[in-house]
Amino acid sequence: MKKLVISQEEGKKLIVNDEAFFIKGMNWDYSPIGTNYTYSLWQQPEETIIAALDYEMSMLKKLGVNTLRIYASIPPKWIEYIYRKYSIYTVLNHTFGRYGLTLNNQWVAHTDYGDSLSQTIILHEVEELARTYKNTPGLLMYLLGNENNYGLYWEGAETEDMPENIMGNKQVAKNLYSLFNKASLLIKSIDSEHPVSICNGDLGYLDLIVSECPDVDILGINIYRGISFTDAFENLKKQTDKPFMFTEFGADAFNSITQKEEQNAQAEYLLHNWYEIYLNASGLGLNGNCLGGFTFQFSDGWWKKGQTYNLDVHDSGASWTNGGYKYDFVAGQKNMSEEWFGVCSKGKTQSNGTYPLYPRAACYILQEVHKINPYQKGQTTEILKDEFSKIQLDNAIQKALKNNLN
């Protein structure tokens, strides 16, 4: 099944099985309360894996999700399982040294993309990735990195406020983006059936992406600007003819002022975000350069604040500041609670190693949003606006009170 991007007069489309495919995606991982990023579902007994996948994938299918962004530790058999049983594709994400590398038997937390040994290791990993996954049913595309441009100046893996001089040394960044392109060419030499994309933090170093990454098929953007993506669509179209997808976007479900869960705000942000994504799909009259996106994220990550401690505490402490999230923004104060980005809250681990999820109002908003097809015959901007106007926040909030996704 060849997946390719085509350009038309009205914009860009991803084609799968000879049909236009709009990404209605979700960032998905699996971490029981009390664990962190070191936990691997894939190392658990097979009955636990199947129970976890059947429970969560059935929920995601009910939400209308058609694609998951999953990190490359997932074995090919489970990508195929998710696809065969639930018709959900996987975008396979390699971190590309984002959180460090082992060099000469020693862990180095900050990757130097200009270092020849680091380049060799990363390219070898990417080569093995393509050889391992190239014939996997359900694989949609490869995704390289996770906002690695931020990793050029953040000291750790936890999300932080932006430094004042975020552009830093451009040669250091150029090393990163030129290596992205080498990796893209390497993958394509092994697997010509699947597109290659990269994951960038917002629009940072877009000029270098244009100059250094000509062989990257799709640009992935992690973006958190609040109720609107503002000028992102226009800026991308002005500077590059590459299609793009939002690899992360969303809102936390915690109000840092009231110190209470706030589902309605999260749901409202996501409704407006998805509306803009649809408006900028091919054929809808605006920029025509957006292939869809991946909501961040399916369930809360109880380990995100601090990452290695208080793993059994749902920490409400904010990690970074963002003025785009107006309901709890106060100048000079942090307002983004990393452990509350799930569109589902998470329950305690059960005897079989799985845990229950409780849909928030955002889930019911997504369920309605994903029913809409921007590529359906006769679709227009006016019809799209009408379809979105019928999605009611109050109804979603009432459904969330029942915690039952049907």
N, C-alpha and C positions, 0 to 999 in steps of 0.2 A: 504494500500500500504506500505509494509515493505521496509525500506531503510536500507541497510547494507553495510559494508565494507568487501571486500574479499581480501585475499592474494593469489597471483598466483606466479608462478616461476619468471615471468618478472616484478612483482611489485604489487601495491595496486590499487583497483578500488572501486568506490562507485556504488552500484547496486540499481536501481530504476525500479520497475515494470519488474524485471528480465532482465534488459538491463543495460550495463555500461553507467554511467552518468558522463560526464566531466563538471565541474562547469565553466560556462562562466558568471561570476557574476559581479554585480555592487553594490556599496554602494549607498543606496538611502534614501533620506529624503525629507521633504517638508518644506521650510521656505521662505515666501515672503520677498522681500526687506523691511527693517524696522523692522523685527522681529528677534528673536534669538531662542535659544534652548527651550524657554518656550512656543513657538507656537506649537499648535497641530492641524494638519489637521483633525484629528478624532473628534475634538470638533466643527467642522464647520457644517453648514447645509448639509444634505445629497446630495443635488444637486451640491454643491461645491466640495465635496469629489469625486463624480462620474465624474464631469468635469475634475478635476485634474488628477485622475487616468486614465481616458480614453485618455487624451492628452499625459501624460508621459509614460504610459505603451505601447501605440501604437508606440511611438518612440523607447522605449527599445526593443520591439519585432522586429522592423525593424533593430535594431543593432545586433540582434541575441543573446541578453542576455537571459539566461534561469533561472537565480537565482538572487534574491535580498537579500542583508543583510539589515534587518529592525529592529529597536529597538522595545522592547516588548510592547510599548503603542498601537500598531496597534491591533484593535479588530479582532477576528477570521473571522468575516464575510467578511472583506476586503482582508485578505489572500486568502480566498476562491474565492472572486470576481476576484482577479488578476490571480489566477490559472485557473479558469473556462473560463474566457474570453480571456486571453492572453497566457496561458500555461507557465506561469512563476512561479517558486517555490519561497518560502521564507525561509531564514535562520533567525530564531527568536532569537534576541540578548537581553539578560538580562545583565545589567551593573554590577551586582554583587558588589554593593557598591563602584564602581569606583569613583563616584563623591560625595560620602557622604551618610549618613543615618540619619534618625530621631530616636534618642535614648531618651526615657523618655520625649517625647514631645519637644525635643530640637534638632535642626539640627547640626550635627557634620560633618564637611567637609572632614575630613581625617579618613578613616575607619581603625580600628585596627582589623585585622582578627583573632587575638588571644583572643579578648574580647568575653565572652560567650553570652552576650546580642546581640552583633553584629552578631555573628554566628547564633543565634536563628532567628533573623529577616530575614537574608539573606536566610536561609534554608526554612523558612516559605514562603517567596516570590517565591522561586524556586518551592516549592511544589504546590503552587497555579497556577503558570505558567503551569506546566505539566498537572494539572487537567483541566485547562481552554482550553488548545490548543491541547490536545493529539489526538483528533479525527478530526482535522481541515484539510480538503482537501487543498493541496498545501503547507503544512508544510514539509520542507525537513529535517531540523534538528534543535536542540537547540544549541545556542552559548552562553557561559558564559563569561562575562567580556569584557573589552576593554583595552588591554595593561595595566592591573592592576599592573603589576610589575613596570611600570613607576610611577604609583600612590603611590608606597611605598616611593618615594623620591621626586617627584614633589609636590610643595605646592598647585598649583591650577590646573584647568582643561585645561588651554590653553597649547598648545604644546610649549616646551622649549628646549634649548640646554641640553645635558646630563650632569649631575654632574660628577665630576672627579671619585668619588668612587661610581659607579652605583650599585655595589653588596650589599653595606650596610650590615645590620644585617641579616644574613641568617635565623635566627630563625623567624624573622618577615615575610620573604618570605615563609618559610616553612609553617607557619600558613595559608597563602593564598592558596598555592597549595594543602595542605591537605584538606582544605575546598572545593576547586574545586572538589576533588574526592568524598567527602561526598555528594555534591550536584548532581554529576553525578549518583551516586548510588540511590539517592532519586528519581531523574527523572525516571530512569530505572525501579524502583519499581512501578511506576505509568503508564509509557508509554514505552513499549518495542519495539515499531514500528519505533522509530526515533533515529538516532545517537545523541550523546552528544559531543560537542566540546568546547574548551576554546580558548580565544583570547589573545595571548601573544605579548608583544612588542619585536620584533626581536627574537633573540635566548637567551635572558636573562634567567638565572636560568634554563637552559635546564636540568641540572643534577637533579634539584628538581622536574621538570616535570616528568622525568623518574622514580624517586623514589617514588614520592608522588601521582601521577595521573595514576595508572595502569588501572582505570576503565573509563578514558576518551577515547572516540573512535577516535577522530580526533583532531589534533593540528592545531589551527589557528594562523597565524603569520601576524602581521602588520609590514611591512618592507619597508624601504625607503633607498635604497643604490644607486640610480641613474640608469645609463644605464644597469647595471648588478646586479643580486643578489649575485654575486661573489661566495663564497663557501658555501652558505646556504644549498643547496641541499645535498652536500656531508657531511657537518657537521651533518645535521639531520639524514642522513642514518647511519652514524658512531655511533651515540649516542642513537638512538631509532628506533624501528621497527614500530612506529605509522605512518600512513599516515598523510599528512598535506595539508592544503590549505592556500593560501595567503589571509587573510581576509581584508587586505588593502595593496595597493601599487600604485604608480603613480607618477605624477609630476605636479607642478603648471605651469600655462600658462602665467607667468609674469617673465620678466627678470629684476632682481634687479639692474643690471648695467646700462642698457639703459633706465630703468623705462618705458618700453613699454610691451604690450602684445606680447607673443612669442608662437604662436600656433605650429609652426613646431618643436620646441624643445620638447614640451609636447608629441606630436605625435610620435616623434622618440624614446623617452624613453619608451613609452607604447608598441611600436612595438617590441623593443628588449626584454622588460620584458616578454611579452606574448610568444615570441619565446622560451625563456628559460623555461617557464612553460610547454609548449607543449613538448619540448625535454625531460623533466623529468617526463612525464606521463608514466603510465605503458605500457610496450611493445615497447618503443622507444629507448631502448638501453643504456640509461644513468642510473639515480638512481631509476626511476620507483616509486617514493614515493609521487608524487604531484597529487592531485585530481582536481586541477584547482585554480581559484582565483577570487577575487572581485576587480575590478578597483575602485580606489578612485578618484573622486566620480562623480555622474551624473551631478550635477549643482553646481555652486559657492555658498559658504556660506558667505554672506556679514557680518555676525556677528562674524566670527571666530577670528578676531584680536580685542582683548579687550573684546569681548563677550557681554558686556552690554551697550556699548556706540558707537556712530557713526554708528548706525545700517543701516542707509540709505546712507552710503558712502562705495564705493568699495575700501577698504583700500589696498594699494599696499605695505605697510610696511612689511618687512620680520620679522618673529618671531624666526627663528632658523637657524642654519648653517649646511650645508651638502655638503661635498666635492665631493660626487658622482654625483652631478648635475653640470657638468663642464662648461656649457655655461655662467653661471653667478656667479661662485664661485670665491671669492677673499678671501685669507687667512685673518682671523680676522674679517670678515664681515658676517652678516646674509644674507641669500639668498633665503630662502623658504617663499613664500607668501601664508599664510594659506587661504586667501579668494579667491584664483585663481586656486583651484584644480579641478574645474568642467570640464568635457569634453564638457559641454554646458555652455554658459554664460546665464545670467538671465535678463529678462525684468521687467518692472514695473507692479505692480499688477493691474489687470483689474477689471471692475465693479462686476464681478461674484466671485471675491476672488481668481482667479487663475492668473498665470503669464505665458508669453511666454518664450520659451527657444530657444537659437540660437546655433546650433551644431558647435563645433570647429573641426579643422582638425583631432584631436584624435578620434572623433566619427566615421569618415569614415575609419580610420585605424582599429578600433574595429569591424566595420561592416564586413570588409574583414577577419580579424583574426577569428572572431566567425563562419565564414562559414566553417572553417577547422575542421575536426573531427579526433582527434588523435587515436581514437579507430576504425576507419573504416577498413573494411577488406582489407588486403594487404598494410596497412600503414607502411611506413619505414621512417627512419631518412632522407634518401636522398629525398624521395617524399615530406616530410615535409619541408625540406630546400628549395626545389623548389617552393612549394606553398607560403612560406613566401617571397621568392625572388621576386615574382610577385606583391607584395603589394608595391605600389609606394607612397612615401611621397608627391611628387609634385602633384599627382592626388588628394590626400586628401586635400591638401591646396587649390587647385582650387575649389573643391566642397564646402569647408567651406566658400569661398567668396560669394557663392550663398545662403548660409544659408537655404538649403532645403534638408531635409533628405528623400530620396526615396528608 
